[in-house]
Amino acid sequence: MQPTDKKTPLTPGNVSRRGFLHGATALAAAGAIPAVASPGRGKGQNRGRIIAYVGSSTNTNDAPPNDGINLLDVNPSTGELTPIKSYSSGDNSPTWLAFDPTNSFLYAANSVTTFNGTNGSVSAFSVDPSNGDLTLLNTVDAEGPGSTHCSVHPSGEWVFVANYRGGNAAVLPVNPDGSLGSATDVVAIPVGPPPLGVQPAVDAPEGSFAISGHDATHAHQIESDPAGNYVFLTDLGTDRTLMYSFDDVAGTLTPNTPYAVAETDGAGPRHFAFHPNGNWFYVINEEASTMTFMTYDAGTGLLTPQQTIPTLPSYFVGTNYPSEVMVSPNGRYVYGLNRNHDTVAIFRVGGTGELTLIREEATQGAYPRHLAIEPTGNFMYVCNHQGDSISIFRVHGGGQHLDFVGMEPVRIPCFIGFLWIT
């Protein structure tokens, strides 16, 4: 993989850098960007440079093809993104990225069906600590097609990958140099019960035609608990979150008892996030447009559903596909992304973990797929997958308010993550 220096925006778009600055200036003049402390404000200040890493779907039919991983500088005062360089990944499509605990290595899940003939893959990169540059170490078989998500075990010694089209997940060992070895375990999602084919979801909004993904098992996210003892895997196809114990010596997954917790029929659980306290667990459901809150027992590795509420306002009618869930750094708010409605749903977290939907913020771009808050806690970034852009919001009010300040054109963005460069 070879880097390509970028001194101009990555692609032409209808929002120029001048447009970004004009929008930010107008909002500031109108008093829409108050000087209010945000969650995490001040943490890590003066630690140096912040670089954003954006994973993008590639399109080899374009000329030139879309680069897979884009690096951008983050302005900590304005939130502006400035392209640095991009890394061409051929016909790989790195739609999810994950750093190891030391930030020395980056792993990319490549959503392809062509590695070794039919499978997806995971690529390992070393990260230059002086400038954030990436060096490809190796790419290995994910043991299933359509790799959609990867995560790193808290020890840094294992990488988990979920294969959407394969309906399975794999455990990959990390070698001492950060490269990846062949899978030590592959787990296939049982077809049922419940049966496939519940469409539309019983809890879907009125008039919804969100019926994709129930033709087969579809692994969507895999990640361990904070301690690394148990691993969770969402399956959109059978509306369940699967629970495994993890052997961190052999690199194997064993189904827990019970081994799964079910959503309502057709809900389509997609992604999940732990609360900072490690005891609360939130799942966003792609077909039902709902968020489920569960309590987590770290001793047994079991999840217990407590609440399911809509990600949309009560008056919404039509089709919507939620994509991502994130907990604010201070743990007071949960964010969910709505595709088609194209909003960030903002939930307040109650004293026992329950959620209250308090507002929605328009993303200003089409089909938002991922969001993240940069390390200072001052700005949120939303990847508009069909809008070829990343929306930038100033975070304030402890995390409950988002003020749109601008947009950076990036082609087909799927994921954004951040790294301090000291």
C-alpha positions in Angstrom: 0.0 0.0 0.0 1.5 3.3 -1.1 0.6 6.7 0.3 -0.5 9.5 -1.9 0.2 13.0 -0.7 -2.8 15.3 -0.7 -2.5 19.1 -0.6 -6.1 19.7 -1.7 -9.4 18.2 -0.6 -9.6 14.5 -1.3 -12.4 15.0 -3.9 -14.3 17.7 -5.5 -17.6 18.4 -3.6 -20.2 21.0 -3.1 -18.7 22.0 0.2 -15.3 23.7 -0.3 -12.8 24.6 2.4 -13.9 28.2 1.9 -17.5 27.0 2.6 -16.3 25.3 5.8 -14.7 28.5 7.0 -17.6 30.6 6.0 -20.0 28.4 7.9 -17.9 28.3 11.0 -17.5 32.1 11.0 -21.2 32.6 10.5 -22.1 30.3 13.4 -19.6 32.0 15.7 -20.9 35.4 14.8 -24.4 34.3 15.6 -23.3 33.0 19.0 -24.0 29.4 18.1 -20.6 28.2 19.3 -20.6 29.1 23.0 -17.4 28.8 25.1 -18.8 26.0 27.3 -16.7 23.2 28.5 -17.3 19.9 26.7 -16.9 16.4 27.9 -13.2 15.7 28.1 -12.3 19.3 27.4 -8.7 20.0 28.4 -7.8 16.3 28.5 -4.6 15.8 26.5 -4.3 19.5 25.6 -0.9 20.4 24.3 -0.1 16.8 23.6 0.6 17.6 20.0 -1.2 16.9 16.8 -4.5 15.0 16.3 -4.8 13.0 13.1 -8.1 11.5 11.9 -8.1 8.1 10.1 -11.0 7.6 7.8 -11.8 4.2 6.3 -13.7 4.4 3.0 -15.5 2.0 0.6 -13.4 1.6 -2.5 -14.8 1.7 -6.0 -12.5 0.2 -8.6 -14.8 1.3 -11.4 -13.8 4.9 -10.8 -10.8 6.4 -12.4 -8.7 6.7 -10.3 -10.2 4.3 -7.7 -11.1 5.7 -4.3 -8.2 5.4 -1.8 -9.1 3.3 1.2 -7.6 5.0 4.2 -7.4 8.8 4.4 -5.4 10.8 7.0 -6.5 14.3 7.9 -5.2 16.8 10.4 -7.7 18.0 13.1 -7.7 21.6 14.0 -8.5 21.5 17.8 -9.8 25.1 17.8 -12.2 25.0 14.9 -12.6 21.3 14.3 -11.6 21.7 10.6 -10.1 18.7 8.8 -7.2 19.2 6.5 -6.2 16.2 4.2 -2.7 15.0 4.6 -2.4 11.9 2.5 -4.3 8.7 1.6 -3.3 5.1 1.2 -4.5 3.2 -1.9 -5.7 -0.2 -1.0 -6.3 -1.7 -4.4 -9.5 -3.7 -4.4 -9.6 -3.9 -0.6 -12.4 -1.9 1.0 -11.4 -0.9 4.6 -14.8 0.0 6.1 -13.7 -0.5 9.7 -10.5 0.5 11.5 -9.2 -0.4 15.0 -6.1 0.7 16.9 -4.3 -1.6 19.3 -4.1 -0.4 23.0 -0.6 1.1 22.5 -1.7 3.0 19.2 1.3 1.3 17.5 -0.7 -0.7 15.1 -3.9 -0.2 13.0 -6.1 -3.0 11.8 -8.6 -2.7 8.9 -11.5 -5.0 8.1 -11.8 -5.2 4.3 -15.4 -5.7 3.1 -14.6 -7.8 0.1 -15.5 -11.2 -1.1 -12.4 -11.9 -3.2 -9.6 -12.7 -0.8 -8.4 -16.3 -1.4 -11.2 -16.5 -3.9 -14.3 -15.8 -1.8 -13.5 -14.2 1.6 -12.9 -10.9 3.3 -9.7 -9.9 4.9 -8.0 -8.0 7.7 -4.9 -5.8 7.1 -2.3 -4.9 9.7 -0.4 -1.6 9.6 2.3 -0.2 11.8 1.9 3.5 12.8 4.8 5.9 12.7 4.7 7.6 16.1 6.3 10.8 14.8 3.8 11.6 12.0 1.0 8.9 12.0 2.1 7.4 8.7 1.0 3.8 8.0 3.1 0.9 6.7 1.3 -2.2 5.6 2.6 -5.3 7.5 0.4 -8.0 6.0 -3.2 -9.0 5.0 -4.8 -12.2 6.1 -7.9 -14.2 5.4 -10.9 -13.3 7.6 -12.3 -16.8 7.0 -15.6 -15.4 5.7 -16.9 -13.0 3.0 -17.8 -9.3 3.6 -15.7 -8.5 6.6 -17.5 -5.6 8.2 -16.1 -5.0 11.7 -12.9 -5.6 13.6 -11.7 -4.9 17.1 -8.6 -5.5 19.2 -8.6 -7.5 22.5 -7.6 -5.3 25.5 -4.3 -7.3 25.7 -3.4 -6.3 22.1 -2.7 -9.9 21.3 -5.9 -10.8 19.4 -8.0 -9.2 16.7 -11.7 -10.2 16.2 -13.4 -9.9 12.8 -17.1 -10.1 11.9 -17.9 -11.4 8.4 -21.3 -10.0 7.4 -21.9 -12.1 4.3 -20.4 -15.2 5.8 -22.5 -15.1 9.0 -19.4 -15.9 11.0 -16.6 -14.4 13.0 -12.9 -15.2 13.5 -10.1 -14.7 16.0 -6.8 -13.7 14.6 -3.5 -13.7 16.6 -1.3 -10.7 16.7 2.4 -11.4 16.1 5.1 -9.6 18.1 5.7 -7.3 15.2 2.0 -6.3 15.0 1.3 -8.4 11.9 -1.5 -11.0 11.9 -1.5 -14.7 11.9 -4.0 -17.2 10.6 -7.3 -17.6 12.5 -7.2 -19.6 15.7 -10.9 -19.9 15.8 -13.9 -19.4 13.5 -17.5 -19.4 14.9 -20.6 -19.7 12.7 -23.8 -18.1 13.8 -26.6 -20.8 14.3 -29.6 -20.1 12.0 -32.1 -20.3 14.8 -34.3 -20.2 16.6 -35.6 -17.6 15.9 -36.3 -18.2 12.3 -35.1 -16.0 9.5 -37.3 -13.8 7.4 -39.2 -11.6 9.9 -39.8 -8.5 7.7 -40.6 -5.7 8.4 -39.7 -5.6 12.0 -42.6 -5.7 14.4 -41.4 -2.5 16.1 -40.6 -0.7 12.8 -42.0 2.8 12.3 -45.3 3.1 10.5 -44.8 2.8 6.7 -41.3 1.2 7.0 -39.9 -0.8 4.1 -36.7 -1.6 6.0 -36.6 -5.3 5.1 -32.9 -6.0 4.2 -30.7 -8.4 6.0 -33.1 -11.2 7.1 -32.2 -13.6 4.2 -29.4 -15.2 6.2 -27.2 -14.8 9.3 -25.2 -11.5 9.2 -22.5 -10.9 11.7 -22.2 -7.1 12.2 -20.0 -6.3 15.2 -17.7 -8.3 17.4 -16.0 -6.9 20.5 -14.9 -8.0 24.0 -16.1 -6.6 27.3 -13.6 -4.1 28.9 -11.9 -6.8 30.8 -11.4 -9.1 27.8 -13.1 -12.1 29.4 -16.2 -12.3 27.2 -16.9 -11.5 23.5 -20.2 -10.3 22.0 -21.4 -10.7 18.4 -24.5 -9.1 16.9 -26.4 -11.0 14.2 -28.8 -8.9 12.2 -30.3 -11.9 10.5 -31.7 -13.7 13.5 -32.1 -10.6 15.7 -29.7 -11.7 18.5 -26.6 -10.7 20.3 -24.4 -13.7 20.9 -22.3 -14.1 24.0 -19.0 -16.1 24.2 -16.4 -16.6 26.8 -12.9 -16.0 25.5 -9.7 -18.1 26.1 -7.0 -15.5 25.7 -4.3 -18.2 25.7 -5.7 -20.5 22.9 -7.6 -17.7 21.1 -10.9 -19.6 21.1 -14.5 -18.6 21.7 -17.0 -20.8 23.6 -20.8 -20.1 23.6 -22.0 -18.8 27.0 -25.1 -20.3 28.7 -27.4 -19.0 27.5 -25.5 -18.1 24.4 -27.7 -15.4 23.0 -30.1 -12.6 23.9 -32.9 -11.8 21.5 -34.4 -8.5 20.2 -37.9 -8.2 19.0 -38.7 -10.0 15.7 -37.1 -8.4 12.8 -35.3 -5.7 14.8 -31.9 -6.3 13.2 -29.3 -5.6 15.9 -26.3 -3.9 14.2 -23.8 -2.3 16.6 -23.3 -2.0 20.3 -21.4 0.1 22.8 -20.4 -0.3 26.5 -21.0 2.5 28.9 -17.7 3.7 30.6 -18.9 2.1 33.9 -18.7 -1.3 32.1 -22.1 -2.4 33.4 -24.4 -0.9 30.8 -24.7 -2.1 27.2 -26.5 -0.4 24.3 -27.5 -2.0 21.0 -28.9 -0.1 18.0 -31.4 -2.0 15.8 -31.1 -1.4 12.1 -34.6 -2.6 11.0 -36.7 -1.6 13.9 -35.1 1.9 14.4 -34.8 1.2 18.1 -32.1 1.3 20.8 -32.0 -1.4 23.4 -30.4 -0.9 26.9 -29.1 -4.0 28.7 -27.3 -4.6 32.0 -24.1 -6.5 31.9 -22.8 -9.0 34.5 -19.0 -9.0 34.2 -18.8 -12.1 36.4 -21.0 -14.3 34.1 -20.7 -12.5 30.8 -24.4 -12.3 30.5 -26.6 -9.5 29.1 -30.1 -8.7 30.4 -32.5 -6.5 28.3 -34.1 -3.6 30.3 -35.5 -1.2 27.8 -36.1 -0.7 24.1 -37.0 2.7 22.7 -37.3 4.4 19.2 -34.4 6.3 17.7 -36.9 8.5 15.9 -39.4 11.2 16.8 -42.9 9.9 17.4 -44.3 11.6 14.3 -41.9 9.8 11.9 -43.4 7.7 9.1 -41.4 5.8 6.6 -38.1 3.9 6.2 -35.0 4.4 8.3 -31.9 2.3 8.9 -30.0 3.1 12.1 -26.2 2.5 11.8 -24.0 3.5 14.8 -24.2 3.9 18.6 -21.7 5.7 20.8 -21.6 6.7 24.5 -20.4 10.2 25.3 -17.0 10.2 27.1 -18.6 11.4 30.3 -21.2 8.6 30.1 -24.2 11.1 30.3 -25.4 10.7 26.7 -25.8 8.0 24.1 -25.8 8.9 20.4 -27.5 6.9 17.6 -27.2 7.5 13.9 -30.4 7.4 11.7 -29.9 6.7 7.9 -32.6 8.2 5.7 -33.8 10.4 8.5 -30.2 11.5 8.5 -29.9 12.6 12.1 -28.0 12.0 15.3 -30.4 10.9 17.9 -29.3 12.1 21.4 -30.4 10.1 24.4 -29.9 11.1 28.1 -28.6 8.3 30.3 -30.6 7.9 33.5 -29.3 6.9 36.9 -29.8 3.2 36.3 -28.7 3.3 32.6 -32.1 3.8 31.0 -32.4 6.1 28.1 -34.6 9.1 27.2 -34.6 10.5 23.7 -34.2 14.3 24.1 -33.6 15.5 20.5 -32.3 14.8 17.0 -29.6 16.8 15.2 -29.6 16.8 11.4 -26.3 15.5 10.0 -26.4 17.8 7.0 -25.3 14.9 4.8 -26.8 11.7 3.4 -26.9 8.3 5.0 -24.7 8.7 8.1 -22.8 5.5 8.8 -20.3 6.3 11.7 -19.6 9.0 14.2 -16.8 9.7 16.7 -15.6 12.4 19.1 -12.0 13.5 18.8 -9.8 13.2 21.9 -10.3 16.6 23.4 -14.1 16.0 23.5 -14.8 19.3 21.7 -15.9 18.1 18.2 -18.0 15.2 16.8 -17.5 13.9 13.3 -20.2 12.1 11.3 -19.4 10.1 8.2 -22.0 10.6 5.5 -21.6 7.4 3.5 -23.8 8.5 0.6 -23.0 12.2 0.9 -19.2 11.8 0.3 -18.6 14.0 3.3 -17.8 14.2 7.0 -20.0 16.6 9.0 -18.3 18.4 11.9 -20.2 19.5 15.1 -19.0 21.4 18.2 -20.1 19.5 21.3 -21.3 21.5 24.3 -23.7 21.4 27.2 -21.9 18.3 28.6 -22.6 16.4 25.4 -26.3 17.1 24.9 -25.9 19.8 22.2 -24.3 19.6 18.8 -23.6 22.7 16.7 -22.9 22.2 13.0 -19.7 24.1 12.0 -18.7 22.6 8.6 -18.1 19.7 6.3 -15.1 18.1 4.7 -15.5 16.2 1.4 -14.3 12.6 1.6 -15.4 9.9 -0.7 -17.7 7.2 0.7 -16.6 7.5 4.3 -17.5 4.5 6.6 -15.4 5.0 9.7 -13.4 7.8 11.5 -11.0 7.4 14.4 -8.4 9.6 16.0 -4.8 9.4 17.2 -2.6 11.8 19.2 0.8 12.4 17.6 3.1 13.7 20.3 
